[in-house]
């Protein structure tokens, strides 16, 4: 309603919008409220709307100027921007209306009262004018008495001999005729008679004397008041409805008492509403939706009927429309308070989000029927309902958190298909069994509760709870990820750094398979299940849900809000992944006693031995490859369809170990500045270890970044060796030797025989690239 008024105000005077009178009233108020709105947001909105308010604004030219060089994506963005601007403008108008509405209503009532007083003054002046006119005629008659007594007597005899005129007869019979009309409640005829009497009294050409005119006017005034009282009494009767009520109000308005007529009309509808509400009791049903529906039916039907009656009788006069809006707002507010007291409060306290959402949906649906007729009162409902709904939302989020934590305490971290009682993603059958997610018990429960939560909150989007809803689920997911992190055995040392756990007890994931299940839970929820559930919110679902599903995950990511939300969830999964990799890297690097498996001493001391060492990669790197190989086999079954996540996880574990070696200051201080320099055998062993990592990691467990870090580490070690005055090429075997040793160990650990790069043949392009990179570094180090 407010937006419609705002559009019409550019082309019509401020007092009248040309739409339903409520809109006209809102226009007048909006003009006053807009100027008083302060703040940066209002100024920015005014600047955005300035171009549309100019008199010479041409929509076609504007669209052509904006869209002439745009592609489809930019045009869609412009349309979205204009839609947001339209919503912001309508909301600003609505705020302006309600900010100044009370003052406007008060002013309108004062104007109506002033009009009534002016009418009384006019009647008083007419009476005084008639009195003065009568006195002046009396003076003129006295001045004419100077004639002869005989002539006076002759004139009197002539007057007495004349018959009264028709108008004199009508005037003499008027009081009795009007009494009959009023007694028989022939209102229209009585009104016509009163109008005729006023016309006769005002017509100076009639042959009525001053006394007759005064008597006629007195009769008109008395009977007007008598008829008005009779109509008011009839309007107050509970049996007066429909046509009779509108006729009484219309007659009162015709009598010049419009404000009283409109008030009586609204009071009659209010009386009818209160009578109907006495039959509706919240105790008569335990179902809040039924009570809300029955209450809404009574309240909104009466408000709609009052709206129709007001428009039919009083048209689009702003003072009456303002009173109607105020009255309707009061009725809707009373309705909202009843629903809040008897339904929403108990639902919010118990976390009954679905029941609360149904009540709100019923109420908003009835409001939309009024809005279609130009009366917008939904803001009144939303203001009253929002606190209770937010309380219900919070209660549901707490329930999800507590239920998930309780299940996580007993979760065996074994991935299974959805159990009975958990909603599946598709109907169970052999063909679509692969579509069902494999999660642990706590993750299944978390996913099911989140799906129910999004379904329940979808009807509440008109309350603009979409953002808080998404943030609440993201917070719950973050707490669940913290639970998963705490299930890692090595997380006990970092327990103080995990937020939101409190005194929760979590079952440990002891085996590598169980620990990978933690990552499978988090990644599947963050990448697929939670975003799929979030698409039920229309604030995110810019297209239909079916259309989004057809797009697939990649195109779903183009929805800005959903894409940003998924990034937030992914960052939480990254925390779990980093904790997982850090724990396993520490298990490889350090012993249970706190000693390290990877130190500079293990390379430096090799040159102190007399016997030729057995040339194999160091145990820590063999164990690294064995761990990666085992995990990759388990992950292949767990991360079906999400192989990229498993690959990145393995790469991240390799990176954690290599970066620790690259950034260990104690290691490099001993290599470069220690009392014992790095000897030929130590350099050869270090070179073999790095070559081994490159061989088994190329394409599977090694990213380009880590590959470069390894090359930098080799360069640094060879530089430290060159600082002793020796040439690395003079002591290191050929590249083929390193490749053969590394490939042999890779084949032995993997059980696939002699291969290059884990599962690649020796003559593969990747193996050639690896050999070439080592050869280049050998040349670079010697130079």
LUMZA-303999 format. One record per residue (C-alpha): x, y, z; residue in three letters. Coordinates in steps of 0.5 Angstrom, whole numbers, plus 500, padded with zeros to 3 digits. Layout:
BEGIN
  east  north   up   aa
     X      Y    Z  ALA
...
END
This chain:
BEGIN
  east  north   up   aa
   500    500  500  UNK
   506    505  502  UNK
   509    503  495  UNK
   503    505  491  UNK
   502    511  495  UNK
   510    513  494  UNK
   509    512  486  UNK
   503    516  486  UNK
   506    522  489  UNK
   510    524  484  UNK
   504    526  479  UNK
   499    528  484  UNK
   498    533  489  UNK
   500    531  496  UNK
   493    530  499  UNK
   491    525  495  UNK
   494    519  492  UNK
   489    516  487  UNK
   489    509  490  UNK
   485    506  496  UNK
   484    512  501  UNK
   489    508  506  UNK
   494    509  501  UNK
   492    516  500  UNK
   493    517  508  UNK
   500    514  508  UNK
   502    518  502  UNK
   501    524  507  UNK
   504    521  512  UNK
   510    519  508  UNK
   512    526  506  UNK
   512    528  513  UNK
   516    522  516  UNK
   521    522  510  UNK
   524    529  512  UNK
   525    527  519  UNK
   529    520  517  UNK
   536    521  519  UNK
   542    517  519  UNK
   547    515  513  UNK
   542    509  511  UNK
   536    514  509  UNK
   541    519  506  UNK
   544    513  501  UNK
   537    511  500  UNK
   535    518  498  UNK
   541    518  493  UNK
   539    512  490  UNK
   532    514  489  UNK
   534    521  486  UNK
   534    519  479  UNK
   527    516  479  UNK
   524    522  482  UNK
   526    527  477  UNK
   520    530  473  UNK
   523    528  466  UNK
   525    521  468  UNK
   524    516  462  UNK
   524    509  464  UNK
   526    506  457  UNK
   532    511  456  UNK
   534    509  463  UNK
   534    502  461  UNK
   537    503  455  UNK
   543    507  458  UNK
   544    501  463  UNK
   543    495  459  UNK
   546    497  452  UNK
   553    494  453  UNK
   551    489  459  UNK
   551    481  458  UNK
   546    477  461  UNK
   549    476  468  UNK
   550    484  469  UNK
   543    485  467  UNK
   541    480  472  UNK
   545    483  477  UNK
   542    490  475  UNK
   535    487  476  UNK
   536    484  483  UNK
   539    491  484  UNK
   533    494  482  UNK
   528    489  486  UNK
   532    491  492  UNK
   532    498  491  UNK
   524    497  491  UNK
   524    493  497  UNK
   528    498  501  UNK
   524    504  498  UNK
   517    501  500  UNK
   520    499  507  UNK
   523    506  508  UNK
   516    509  506  UNK
   513    504  511  UNK
   517    506  517  UNK
   516    514  515  UNK
   508    512  515  UNK
   508    509  522  UNK
   513    514  525  UNK
   508    520  524  UNK
   502    516  524  UNK
   499    518  531  UNK
   501    525  530  UNK
   497    525  523  UNK
   491    522  526  UNK
   491    527  531  UNK
   491    532  527  UNK
   486    529  522  UNK
   481    529  528  UNK
   482    536  530  UNK
   481    538  523  UNK
   474    534  523  UNK
   472    537  530  UNK
   474    544  527  UNK
   469    542  521  UNK
   464    541  526  UNK
   465    547  530  UNK
   465    551  523  UNK
   458    548  521  UNK
   455    550  528  UNK
   458    557  527  UNK
   454    557  520  UNK
   448    555  523  UNK
   448    560  529  UNK
   450    566  524  UNK
   444    564  519  UNK
   439    564  525  UNK
   442    571  527  UNK
   442    573  520  UNK
   434    571  520  UNK
   433    575  527  UNK
   436    581  524  UNK
   432    581  518  UNK
   426    580  522  UNK
   427    586  526  UNK
   429    590  520  UNK
   422    588  517  UNK
   419    590  523  UNK
   422    597  523  UNK
   419    598  516  UNK
   412    596  518  UNK
   412    601  524  UNK
   414    607  519  UNK
   408    605  515  UNK
   403    606  520  UNK
   403    614  519  UNK
   397    613  514  UNK
   390    613  516  UNK
   387    608  520  UNK
   381    607  515  UNK
   386    605  510  UNK
   390    600  515  UNK
   383    597  517  UNK
   382    596  509  UNK
   389    593  508  UNK
   388    588  514  UNK
   381    586  512  UNK
   384    585  505  UNK
   390    580  508  UNK
   385    577  512  UNK
   381    575  506  UNK
   387    572  502  UNK
   388    565  502  UNK
   395    562  504  UNK
   399    560  499  UNK
   402    553  497  UNK
   409    554  500  UNK
   405    557  507  UNK
   401    551  507  UNK
   407    546  506  UNK
   411    550  511  UNK
   405    550  516  UNK
   405    542  515  UNK
   412    541  515  UNK
   413    539  523  UNK
   407    534  523  UNK
   409    531  516  UNK
   417    530  519  UNK
   414    527  525  UNK
   410    522  521  UNK
   417    520  517  UNK
   421    520  523  UNK
   416    515  527  UNK
   415    511  521  UNK
   423    511  520  UNK
   423    513  513  UNK
   430    516  513  UNK
   431    518  506  UNK
   424    521  505  UNK
   426    525  512  UNK
   432    527  509  UNK
   429    530  503  UNK
   424    534  507  UNK
   429    537  511  UNK
   433    539  505  UNK
   427    542  501  UNK
   426    546  508  UNK
   433    549  508  UNK
   432    551  501  UNK
   425    554  502  UNK
   428    558  508  UNK
   434    560  504  UNK
   429    563  498  UNK
   428    570  499  UNK
   423    570  493  UNK
   418    566  497  UNK
   412    569  500  UNK
   413    567  508  UNK
   414    572  513  UNK
   420    572  518  UNK
   416    569  523  UNK
   414    563  519  UNK
   422    562  516  UNK
   424    562  523  UNK
   419    557  525  UNK
   421    553  519  UNK
   429    553  521  UNK
   427    552  528  UNK
   423    545  526  UNK
   429    543  521  UNK
   434    544  526  UNK
   430    540  531  UNK
   429    535  527  UNK
   436    534  524  UNK
   438    533  531  UNK
   432    528  532  UNK
   434    524  526  UNK
   441    524  528  UNK
   440    521  535  UNK
   435    516  532  UNK
   440    514  527  UNK
   446    513  532  UNK
   441    509  536  UNK
   440    505  531  UNK
   447    504  529  UNK
   449    502  536  UNK
   444    496  536  UNK
   447    489  535  UNK
   442    487  530  UNK
   444    493  525  UNK
   448    490  520  UNK
   450    490  513  UNK
   445    494  509  UNK
   442    498  515  UNK
   448    499  518  UNK
   451    503  512  UNK
   444    506  510  UNK
   445    509  518  UNK
   452    512  517  UNK
   450    514  510  UNK
   444    518  513  UNK
   448    521  518  UNK
   454    523  513  UNK
   448    527  509  UNK
   446    530  516  UNK
   453    533  516  UNK
   456    529  522  UNK
   461    525  518  UNK
   466    524  523  UNK
   460    521  528  UNK
   458    517  523  UNK
   464    513  521  UNK
   466    512  529  UNK
   459    509  529  UNK
   460    505  523  UNK
   467    502  526  UNK
   464    501  533  UNK
   458    497  530  UNK
   464    492  527  UNK
   468    492  533  UNK
   462    490  538  UNK
   460    485  533  UNK
   467    482  533  UNK
   467    482  541  UNK
   461    478  541  UNK
   464    473  536  UNK
   470    472  540  UNK
   466    470  546  UNK
   465    464  542  UNK
   473    462  541  UNK
   477    460  547  UNK
   484    457  547  UNK
   482    452  552  UNK
   477    449  547  UNK
   483    446  543  UNK
   490    443  544  UNK
   492    445  537  UNK
   494    452  537  UNK
   493    452  529  UNK
   486    451  530  UNK
   485    457  535  UNK
   489    461  531  UNK
   485    460  524  UNK
   479    461  528  UNK
   481    467  531  UNK
   484    470  525  UNK
   477    468  521  UNK
   473    472  526  UNK
   478    478  526  UNK
   480    479  519  UNK
   473    478  516  UNK
   470    484  521  UNK
   476    488  519  UNK
   475    487  511  UNK
   467    488  512  UNK
   469    495  516  UNK
   474    496  510  UNK
   468    495  505  UNK
   463    499  508  UNK
   468    505  510  UNK
   470    505  502  UNK
   462    505  500  UNK
   460    510  505  UNK
   465    515  505  UNK
   470    514  499  UNK
   477    516  499  UNK
   477    522  504  UNK
   483    522  508  UNK
   481    523  515  UNK
   476    517  514  UNK
   481    513  511  UNK
   486    515  517  UNK
   481    513  522  UNK
   480    506  519  UNK
   487    505  519  UNK
   488    506  526  UNK
   482    502  528  UNK
   484    496  524  UNK
   491    497  527  UNK
   488    496  534  UNK
   484    490  532  UNK
   490    487  529  UNK
   494    488  535  UNK
   489    485  539  UNK
   489    479  535  UNK
   497    479  535  UNK
   497    479  543  UNK
   492    474  543  UNK
   496    469  539  UNK
   502    471  542  UNK
   499    470  549  UNK
   495    463  548  UNK
   500    460  542  UNK
   506    463  541  UNK
   509    464  548  UNK
   508    456  550  UNK
   511    454  543  UNK
   517    459  544  UNK
   518    456  551  UNK
   518    449  548  UNK
   522    450  542  UNK
   515    448  538  UNK
   518    452  532  UNK
   513    448  527  UNK
   507    450  531  UNK
   509    457  531  UNK
   511    457  524  UNK
   504    455  522  UNK
   500    460  526  UNK
   505    466  523  UNK
   503    463  516  UNK
   496    463  518  UNK
   496    470  520  UNK
   500    473  515  UNK
   496    469  510  UNK
   490    473  512  UNK
   494    479  512  UNK
   495    478  505  UNK
   488    478  503  UNK
   487    485  506  UNK
   493    488  503  UNK
   490    486  496  UNK
   485    491  498  UNK
   490    496  500  UNK
   490    496  507  UNK
   497    493  510  UNK
   497    491  517  UNK
   503    485  517  UNK
   508    490  520  UNK
   504    490  526  UNK
   504    482  526  UNK
   511    481  525  UNK
   513    486  530  UNK
   509    482  536  UNK
   511    475  533  UNK
   518    476  532  UNK
   521    476  539  UNK
   517    469  540  UNK
   519    466  534  UNK
   527    468  535  UNK
   526    465  542  UNK
   523    458  538  UNK
   529    459  533  UNK
   534    459  539  UNK
   531    453  543  UNK
   531    449  536  UNK
   538    451  535  UNK
   540    449  543  UNK
   536    442  542  UNK
   540    441  535  UNK
   546    442  539  UNK
   545    438  545  UNK
   542    432  541  UNK
   548    432  537  UNK
   553    432  543  UNK
   549    427  546  UNK
   550    422  540  UNK
   557    424  539  UNK
   559    422  546  UNK
   556    415  544  UNK
   558    415  537  UNK
   563    409  534  UNK
   565    413  528  UNK
   563    408  523  UNK
   559    410  517  UNK
   553    407  515  UNK
   547    409  511  UNK
   541    413  514  UNK
   538    408  520  UNK
   530    407  521  UNK
   527    414  524  UNK
   532    418  520  UNK
   529    421  514  UNK
   532    419  507  UNK
   534    423  501  UNK
   531    419  497  UNK
   526    413  497  UNK
   530    406  499  UNK
   531    402  493  UNK
   537    398  490  UNK
   538    403  484  UNK
   538    409  489  UNK
   542    406  495  UNK
   548    410  493  UNK
   545    416  493  UNK
   544    415  501  UNK
   549    419  505  UNK
   554    414  509  UNK
   555    418  516  UNK
   556    416  523  UNK
   550    416  527  UNK
   551    423  530  UNK
   552    426  523  UNK
   546    423  521  UNK
   542    426  527  UNK
   545    432  526  UNK
   543    432  518  UNK
   536    430  520  UNK
   535    436  525  UNK
   537    441  520  UNK
   533    439  515  UNK
   527    439  519  UNK
   529    446  522  UNK
   530    449  515  UNK
   523    446  513  UNK
   520    449  519  UNK
   523    456  518  UNK
   521    457  511  UNK
   514    460  512  UNK
   517    465  517  UNK
   522    468  511  UNK
   517    474  511  UNK
   520    476  518  UNK
   527    477  515  UNK
   529    471  519  UNK
   533    468  513  UNK
   540    471  515  UNK
   539    469  523  UNK
   537    462  521  UNK
   543    461  516  UNK
   548    464  522  UNK
   545    459  527  UNK
   546    453  523  UNK
   553    455  521  UNK
   554    456  529  UNK
   551    449  530  UNK
   556    446  525  UNK
   562    450  528  UNK
   560    447  535  UNK
   559    440  531  UNK
   566    440  528  UNK
   569    442  535  UNK
   566    436  537  UNK
   569    432  531  UNK
   576    435  533  UNK
   576    433  540  UNK
   575    426  538  UNK
   582    426  535  UNK
   586    423  540  UNK
   592    428  539  UNK
   586    434  541  UNK
   587    433  548  UNK
   593    437  549  UNK
   589    443  545  UNK
   582    442  549  UNK
   583    449  552  UNK
   583    452  545  UNK
   576    448  542  UNK
   571    453  543  UNK
   564    451  546  UNK
   565    444  548  UNK
   565    446  556  UNK
   565    439  560  UNK
   562    435  554  UNK
   565    428  554  UNK
   566    425  547  UNK
   568    418  544  UNK
   575    418  542  UNK
   576    416  534  UNK
   582    411  535  UNK
   583    408  529  UNK
   585    411  522  UNK
   579    409  519  UNK
   575    412  525  UNK
   579    419  524  UNK
   577    419  517  UNK
   570    418  518  UNK
   570    424  522  UNK
   573    428  516  UNK
   567    424  512  UNK
   562    427  516  UNK
   564    434  516  UNK
   566    434  509  UNK
   559    431  506  UNK
   555    436  511  UNK
   559    442  509  UNK
   559    441  501  UNK
   552    437  500  UNK
   547    436  505  UNK
   547    443  509  UNK
   547    447  502  UNK
   541    442  500  UNK
   537    443  506  UNK
   539    451  506  UNK
   536    451  499  UNK
   529    451  502  UNK
   529    458  504  UNK
   527    462  498  UNK
   531    468  500  UNK
   537    464  498  UNK
   533    460  492  UNK
   533    465  487  UNK
   530    460  482  UNK
   526    454  484  UNK
   529    448  488  UNK
   528    444  482  UNK
   532    448  477  UNK
   537    449  483  UNK
   538    441  483  UNK
   538    441  476  UNK
   544    446  476  UNK
   549    441  480  UNK
   553    443  486  UNK
   558    448  481  UNK
   552    452  479  UNK
   549    452  485  UNK
   555    456  488  UNK
   553    461  483  UNK
   548    463  488  UNK
   551    469  492  UNK
   548    468  499  UNK
   549    460  499  UNK
   556    461  496  UNK
   558    465  502  UNK
   555    460  507  UNK
   558    454  504  UNK
   565    458  504  UNK
   564    459  512  UNK
   562    452  513  UNK
   568    449  509  UNK
   573    454  513  UNK
   570    450  519  UNK
   572    443  515  UNK
   579    446  514  UNK
   580    447  521  UNK
   578    439  522  UNK
   583    437  517  UNK
   588    441  519  UNK
   588    438  526  UNK
   588    431  523  UNK
   594    433  519  UNK
   597    436  525  UNK
   596    430  529  UNK
   599    425  524  UNK
   605    429  522  UNK
   606    430  530  UNK
   606    422  531  UNK
   611    421  525  UNK
   616    426  527  UNK
   616    425  535  UNK
   616    419  539  UNK
   612    418  545  UNK
   618    420  550  UNK
   618    427  546  UNK
   624    425  542  UNK
   624    427  534  UNK
   625    422  528  UNK
   627    427  524  UNK
   633    431  526  UNK
   639    434  523  UNK
   644    429  527  UNK
   641    423  524  UNK
   644    426  517  UNK
   650    429  520  UNK
   652    422  524  UNK
   652    418  518  UNK
   659    420  516  UNK
   662    418  523  UNK
   660    410  521  UNK
   665    406  518  UNK
   661    401  515  UNK
   657    403  508  UNK
   650    404  510  UNK
   644    401  507  UNK
   641    406  502  UNK
   634    406  503  UNK
   629    412  505  UNK
   629    414  512  UNK
   624    411  517  UNK
   620    417  518  UNK
   619    418  510  UNK
   617    410  509  UNK
   612    411  515  UNK
   609    417  512  UNK
   608    414  505  UNK
   605    407  508  UNK
   600    412  512  UNK
   598    416  506  UNK
   598    409  502  UNK
   593    406  507  UNK
   589    412  508  UNK
   588    413  501  UNK
   585    406  500  UNK
   580    407  506  UNK
   578    414  503  UNK
   577    411  496  UNK
   571    408  500  UNK
   569    413  504  UNK
   569    419  499  UNK
   566    416  493  UNK
   564    422  489  UNK
   569    427  493  UNK
   575    424  491  UNK
   578    431  490  UNK
   577    432  498  UNK
   581    426  499  UNK
   587    428  495  UNK
   587    434  498  UNK
   587    431  505  UNK
   593    427  503  UNK
   597    433  500  UNK
   595    437  506  UNK
   598    431  511  UNK
   605    431  506  UNK
   605    439  506  UNK
   605    439  514  UNK
   611    434  515  UNK
   615    438  509  UNK
   613    445  512  UNK
   615    442  519  UNK
   622    440  516  UNK
   623    447  512  UNK
   621    451  518  UNK
   625    447  523  UNK
   630    453  525  UNK
   634    448  530  UNK
   635    443  524  UNK
   637    448  519  UNK
   642    451  525  UNK
   645    445  526  UNK
   646    443  519  UNK
   649    450  517  UNK
   652    453  523  UNK
   653    446  527  UNK
   660    444  530  UNK
   660    438  525  UNK
   658    439  518  UNK
   654    435  513  UNK
   658    430  510  UNK
   657    426  503  UNK
   653    420  506  UNK
   649    425  510  UNK
   647    429  504  UNK
   646    423  500  UNK
   641    420  505  UNK
   638    427  505  UNK
   637    427  498  UNK
   635    420  497  UNK
   629    422  502  UNK
   627    428  498  UNK
   627    424  492  UNK
   623    419  495  UNK
   618    424  497  UNK
   617    426  490  UNK
   617    420  487  UNK
   611    417  491  UNK
   608    424  492  UNK
   608    426  485  UNK
   600    427  482  UNK
   597    423  489  UNK
   600    426  495  UNK
   604    432  493  UNK
   602    439  491  UNK
   606    444  486  UNK
   607    448  492  UNK
   610    443  496  UNK
   614    440  490  UNK
   617    447  490  UNK
   618    447  497  UNK
   622    440  497  UNK
   626    443  491  UNK
   628    449  496  UNK
   630    444  501  UNK
   635    440  497  UNK
   638    447  495  UNK
   639    449  502  UNK
   642    443  504  UNK
   647    442  498  UNK
   648    450  499  UNK
   650    448  506  UNK
   655    442  504  UNK
   658    447  498  UNK
   660    451  504  UNK
   665    446  506  UNK
   668    447  500  UNK
   666    440  497  UNK
   662    440  490  UNK
   656    436  491  UNK
   656    432  484  UNK
   663    429  486  UNK
   660    425  492  UNK
   653    424  490  UNK
   651    418  485  UNK
   647    419  479  UNK
   640    421  478  UNK
   638    414  476  UNK
   641    411  482  UNK
   636    415  487  UNK
   630    414  482  UNK
   631    406  483  UNK
   632    406  490  UNK
   626    410  491  UNK
   622    406  486  UNK
   624    400  489  UNK
   622    402  496  UNK
   615    405  494  UNK
   614    398  490  UNK
   615    394  497  UNK
   611    399  501  UNK
   605    399  496  UNK
   606    392  494  UNK
   605    393  487  UNK
   613    392  485  UNK
   618    397  482  UNK
   614    403  479  UNK
   615    410  479  UNK
   611    416  482  UNK
   607    411  486  UNK
   603    408  481  UNK
   606    410  475  UNK
   611    406  470  UNK
   618    408  470  UNK
   618    411  463  UNK
   611    415  464  UNK
   612    423  463  UNK
   611    424  470  UNK
   617    420  472  UNK
   621    423  466  UNK
   619    430  469  UNK
   621    428  476  UNK
   628    426  474  UNK
   629    432  470  UNK
   627    436  476  UNK
   632    433  480  UNK
   638    433  475  UNK
   637    440  474  UNK
   637    441  481  UNK
   644    437  481  UNK
   647    442  476  UNK
   644    448  480  UNK
   647    446  486  UNK
   654    444  484  UNK
   654    451  480  UNK
END
